[in-house]
Amino acid sequence: MSTAYKHKHTSVSLLRYHFVFVPKRRRKILVGPLAERLRNLLVQKCAELGWEIIALEIMPDHVRLFLSTGPGVAPNQVAHRLKGYTSHVLRREFPHLIRLPALWTRSYFVSTAGMVSSETIEQYVAAQKTRD
């Protein structure tokens, strides 16, 4: 796991997101070769976009993805790019997925995570009042 901050011309950032994607109707279809292909597609697309996958687990009825992006990328863009790309490719390569109205649900879960807890940040901000 890399703890390196992303350095851009005018910013330094460490943005990490925990996503959960669910197939339509929570069907248990993410198994076998389909799950392996999905893993490869997610790794490939994240590398192409310059995002770092920290952890990835594919369960039969959901995907858990923990990744790091730059500050110019909103969480909804991450979900849109990854779900759209994987749906397009997987539905083309696995014909039995075409009978589903969609591969993924329109919804997703996302949470932010960093190197320190919320309590640590609160304490740091509160301590700034006492500085000279």
C-alpha positions, -999 to +999 in steps of 0.1 A: +000+000+000+015+033-010+012+063+013+026+087-012+008+120-016-001+130-051+018+161-061+004+184-088+016+218-099-007+237-074-018+210-050-008+181-028-035+155-020-043+122-006-078+113-016-090+077-009-125+064-016-142+031-006-168+021-032-194-007-032-210-016-065-239-040-068-252-059-098-288-052-109-313-069-085-283-080-064-279-111-085-249-134-077-233-133-111-198-121-102-182-155-101-157-176-121-143-161-154-167-131-152-152-121-118-117-125-130-124-105-162-140-078-140-109-076-118-087-072-149-109-045-163-110-025-131-072-028-127-067-018-163-091+012-163-077+026-130-042+024-143-052+041-175-068+069-155-039+073-130-059+059-101-043+036-076-062+005-064-054-001-027-078-030-022-103-048-045-126-077-035-152-091-059-180-111-041-207-129-060-232-101-054-211-070-050-177-053-055-157-035-028-131-012-042-107+011-022-088+035-044-068+067-045-075+095-070-063+130-076-082+161-065-097+168-099-118+136-098-152+135-080-165+103-066-195+102-089-170+104-119-152+074-105-184+053-102-196+064-136-164+056-154-158+023-138-193+010-139-200+022-174-167+008-188-170-026-171-207-030-181-200-022-217-171-047-220-186-075-199-220-074-216-202-077-250-179-106-238-205-125-218-237-128-238-258-141-209-255-107-193-275-091-221-307-105-207-303-083-177-318-048-180-284-035-168-253-050-153-251-025-124-277-008-103-277+030-107-268+034-070-235+029-052-219+034-018-189+057-014-170+068+017-139+088+021-108+076+040-074+090+047-044+084+068-058+098+100-091+096+118-117+123+119-110+127+156-073+134+149-082+161+124-107+177+148-080+178+175-055+193+151-079+221+140-089+228+176-052+230+186-046+257+159-064+283+181-037+280+207-008+285+184+010+318+182 
